[in-house]
């Protein structure tokens, strides 16, 4: 087996708000918005929007009603700290940064070299509209 991720599913506070952001963000990574699918499983208190790509499926999911008002905190046990997407070049990181800025992402740190992670570690860090942290990184 190889350590290849098939899909990622993230719970968001407000599915309608998140969907608007991810409809703009995921095409930056190469997702075709026309391949988006939605599903609802009422017996599980579960709504999902899934964006498909040949290499990865990415989904956003509604919270259970019991958890709807809990704050998102990436430092809670079991929480996603952040998710990093690999770019092929620093130019791709820079282009993504420009697009992220345009779509209203909360830029945590503009593209730069992070020598503490490696001499060629070049990344932009940002958060979505609900405070979930992401990174786009090139290590070349």
ChimeraX attribute file (.defattr): number of C-alpha atoms within 10 A of each C-alpha:
attribute: neighborCount
match mode: 1-to-1
recipient: residues
	/A:1	3
	/A:2	4
	/A:3	5
	/A:4	8
	/A:5	9
	/A:6	11
	/A:7	14
	/A:8	13
	/A:9	13
	/A:10	14
	/A:11	19
	/A:12	21
	/A:13	21
	/A:14	15
	/A:15	17
	/A:16	11
	/A:17	12
	/A:18	19
	/A:19	18
	/A:20	12
	/A:21	18
	/A:22	20
	/A:23	17
	/A:24	18
	/A:25	21
	/A:26	15
	/A:27	13
	/A:28	16
	/A:29	15
	/A:30	9
	/A:31	21
	/A:32	14
	/A:33	17
	/A:34	9
	/A:35	10
	/A:36	16
	/A:37	12
	/A:38	12
	/A:39	11
	/A:40	13
	/A:41	9
	/A:42	8
	/A:43	6
	/A:44	8
	/A:45	12
	/A:46	15
	/A:47	17
	/A:48	21
	/A:49	21
	/A:50	20
	/A:51	24
	/A:52	19
	/A:53	17
	/A:54	7
	/A:55	10
	/A:56	14
	/A:57	16
	/A:58	18
	/A:59	20
	/A:60	22
	/A:61	22
	/A:62	21
	/A:63	20
	/A:64	14
	/A:65	10
	/A:66	8
	/A:67	10
	/A:68	12
	/A:69	10
	/A:70	9
	/A:71	10
	/A:72	15
	/A:73	13
	/A:74	14
	/A:75	10
	/A:76	9
	/A:77	8
	/A:78	7
	/A:79	11
	/A:80	16
	/A:81	13
	/A:82	14
	/A:83	12
	/A:84	13
	/A:85	12
	/A:86	14
	/A:87	20
	/A:88	11
	/A:89	14
	/A:90	22
	/A:91	11
	/A:92	17
	/A:93	24
	/A:94	20
	/A:95	13
	/A:96	19
	/A:97	22
	/A:98	13
	/A:99	16
	/A:100	21
	/A:101	13
	/A:102	11
	/A:103	15
	/A:104	14
	/A:105	20
	/A:106	17
	/A:107	18
	/A:108	13
	/A:109	12
	/A:110	16
	/A:111	21
	/A:112	16
	/A:113	18
	/A:114	13
	/A:115	10
	/A:116	8
	/A:117	10
	/A:118	11
	/A:119	11
	/A:120	16
	/A:121	16
	/A:122	23
	/A:123	25
	/A:124	24
	/A:125	21
	/A:126	22
	/A:127	17
	/A:128	18
	/A:129	18
	/A:130	16
	/A:131	15
	/A:132	19
	/A:133	20
	/A:134	19
	/A:135	21
	/A:136	22
	/A:137	25
	/A:138	20
	/A:139	16
	/A:140	12
